[in-house]
Amino acid sequence: MNNILVVTGKLAENTVKKSVQDESDVLVLDIEVAAFVTPALLRLSMPAKKYDLVLIPGLAPGDFSGLEKELKTKIRLGPKHAIDLDFVLSFADTIAFSKKIPACELLLEKRRSSAFEKITGIEERSVSPLTLKGVKLGGDSRMKVMAEIVDAGHLTRSELTNKISYYVERGADIIDLGISLGTAPDKVRAAVETAKSATGVPLSIDTLDAGLINTALDSGIDIVLSLNSENINEVKDNIIQNSAAAVIIPDCVEDLESLFRNIEYAQNSGIKNIIADPVLEPAGHGLVESINRYYEFRERDRETPLFFGIGNVTELIDADSIGVNAMLSGIAMELGASILFTPEFSSKAHDSVSELKTASMMMMLARERGSAPKDLGIDMLSIKEKRRREFGLLPEKTIEAKGNGKWHLDPAGCFKIGITVEEYRNGKVYPGKIVAKHNDNSIAGTTAKEVLETIIRLGLVSRLDHAGYLGRELMKAELALKFKRSYSQDDKF
């Protein structure tokens, strides 16, 4: 579609023309801000030339349907930011733009939906050597996320059920029950039975104790972690009888040959469903050497599904988990890993399950496309942006901003602002909320805007400086919820 007119205002004129280049014509209206365009103003300014499509600014609020009929030309919302026009116009022949949704948001959603559809199709066609409860492991299937519930044997039934619901909702493909030393067999049995009643995804047990592994197998566990020469003899018959899968580890982390020996012994014993774990080590404690072991294992064994313990790294580095999880997932993909394992034990690793699920899908699409994991329709960008907006220029004359350093009590009263934690109860997700307490009133909402507008509507603020302060604090609280951080009033975010 070459016959397109892009409408803008004076302030964005240069940016728009630079962005569209020769892809469309540009109409500059006699207004400063493009979003203030109205049907009447556009009618007066429309050129005589006939267009197939008119793109107005994505933030334009008016109803242009009447003018559309009058001109017999489609009038649709373009992007919210002029710099995105080149990206949007490249899809003009393949997408129907919207009257209500800005083109940039529409495109992102359509690309995202298309990415998920493609992932579903690839997974359905994939071939794997091992399938548990419909979950494919290995082969060319997607890497699966195994979420560990630490010390599962000592959680109450309600605590364990809610934790499982949380992980499954976040994208876990497998739930691992971590069992601490000294846990009684009846606690293990109860944990497995509770987990089975809470979810239909495959379940694993994480302990080296042969007795507890057997208890879990008798209770219907699907995968056991971890077997080596010290415990395999005591559990092999039970594994075979229950058709369970076994994660095999080396006797010593650095001894790759012992891993091959243990796998061979398991196979000769009759264990069919085998997953290999060369053991991923933390940064500073052999990370590179362990990746080399994975590489060597995969060079010698192309078929056996690989267990990749990403949590060993994310939990032991003071860095945002999202980037660490993304990079390690890319390494895991190149190594042909099948399971991405993580707990969310520390606060800094919170949401790792969701991050790894997204990363596993990105790596699957990148592998299918034979490219780097970018421009896929889904991403893991959280703070940094893919397309940077233009910065404004400092006006020639400015008033230097200065705080007055004074504080005045609002006669309408003060507020105590906080946020609540996201909860999982009875299999349901209850998102965290912003709470603004004022005397006997407690206002709860999910955005700063709705909370502040409620405060104003109820007449609970009477000073402009207080209203400005509340806006700042409520926005900090909203960002804390968005990024799953804690919040403390008046502290730096």
Residue, then its C-alpha position, 0 to 999 in steps of 0.5 A: m500500500n503506497n498511497i498513505l497519508v500520515v498526519t502530524g503537528k508542527l512539533a513532530e514534523n521533522t521526526v515524522k518526515k525522517s521516519v517515513q522517508d518516501e514510504s508515505d506523504v506527510l500532512v502537517l497540521d496547524i497545531e503544535v501537538a499532533a495528538f490534538v487533531t480533530p475531525a474538523l481540523l483534518r477535514l479543513s486540511m486534507p489535500a485533494k489527492k485521494y488516499d487509501l489510508v490516512l494514519i492519524p496520531g495514535l493518541a488522537p482521542g476523537d471519533f473520525s468515523g464520520l469524516e472517514k465516510e465523507l472522504k471514503t478513505k480509511i482513517r486509522l490510528g498510527p503509532k503513539h510515537a512518531i519514531d515508530l512510523d517506519f516500523v508501522l508502515s512496513f506492515a501496511d500491506t499485511i495488517a488492518f490498522s485499528k480505529k481504537i488501538p494505536a498501530c504500535e500496540l496492535l502490531l506488538e500484540k499481533r506479533r506476540s500472538s503469532a509467535f505463540e501460535k508458532i511455538t505451539g505448532i513447533e511443539e506439536r510437531s516435535v519428536s522427543p525420546l521421553t514424554l511424561k504426562g504429555v510433556k515432551l522432554g528432549g529431541d527438538s521439543r521446547m526446553k521445559v521449566m522445572a520449578e523447585i519448591v524448597d523444603a516441600g516436606h515441611l510445608t502445610r497442605s495449603e502452603l504447598t498447594n498455593k506454591i504449586s498454583y503459583y509456579v504452574e500459573r507462572g509457566a512451570d512445566i514440571i514441579d519439583l519437590g525439594i526435600s531437606l535432610g531429616t525429612a520423615p517419610d510420612k512428610v514426603r508421602a504427604a507432599v507427593e499426594t498433595a502435589k498430585s491433587a493440586t496439579g496434573v503436570p509431572l512431579s519430581i522429587d529432589t533428594l539423594d536419600a534412597g529411602l525417601i526416593n522409594t517413598a516418593l516412588d510408592s506415592g506416584i512421583d514421575i521423576v527422581l533427582s538425583l541418582n549416582s553410584e551411591n543410591i541407584n541400587e536401592v531405588k532402581d527396581n522401584i523406578i523400573q516398576n513405576s516407569a519413572a524417569a531418573v536424573i543421573i548425576p556424576d559421583c564427583v562433579e568434575d568426573l564426567e566419566s562417572l556420569f557416563r558410567n552411572i548412565e550405562y549402569a542405569q540402562n543395563s539395570g533396566i531404567k529406560n527413562i534417563i535424564a543426564d545432569p553434568v551439574l552446572e556450577p555457579a560463577g566463580h566456582g567452575l561455571v565455565e568448566s561445567i559448561n565445557r562438561y555439558y558440551e563434551f557430554r552432548e558431543r558424545d551423547r546426542e540423544t539423552p535429555l539434559f538437565f540444566g540447573i540454572g538456579n545454581v547460577t541465578e541464586l548465587i549472583d547479585a544481578d537481576s535474574i532476567g538477564v542471567n536467565a536469558m543468557l543461560s537459556g541461550i547457552a542451554m539451547e546450544l547445548g541441546a538441554s531439555i530441562l531448565f531447573t530453578p527454585e525462586f529461593s532468594s528475593k532477587a531470583h523471584d519470577s525466575v520461572s516466568e523468565l525461563k518460560t519466556a526464554s525457553m520459547m524465545m530460544m525455540l523460535a530462534r532455533e527454528r528460524g536459525s537466528a539470534p533471539k531477537d525480533l521474535g514477537i516476544d522478548m525479555l526486555s524489562i528496563k531497557e527499551k528496544r526502540r528509543r524515543e527521541f529526546g527533547l531539546l533544552p529550551e533557550k530560556t528555562i527556569e531552574a527548578k528548586g525545591n523549597g525544602k518546606w513541608h506543610l501539613d494538609p488540613a485534610g489529613c495525611f496518607k500512609i501508602g503501601i503495597t500488598v503482596e501477590e497471593y495464590r489462594n485456593g488455586k487463584v491469583y490475587p494480584g498485589k495492590i496499592v493501599a493508601k490509608h487515610n484516617d479510617n479510609s483505606i483506598a486500594g487499587t492497581t494503578a496510581k491514577e485510579v487511587l489518586e483520582t479516588i482520593i481527589r473525588l472523596g475530598l481527602v486532599s486539599r493542597l496542591d503540594h500534597a497532591g503532587y507528593l501523593g502522585r509521586e509516591l503512588m507512582k513509585a508504588e505502582l512501579a514496585l508492583k510492576f517490577k515485583r519489588s518491595y516499597s517503602q514510602d519516602d524511600k528511593f525507588 
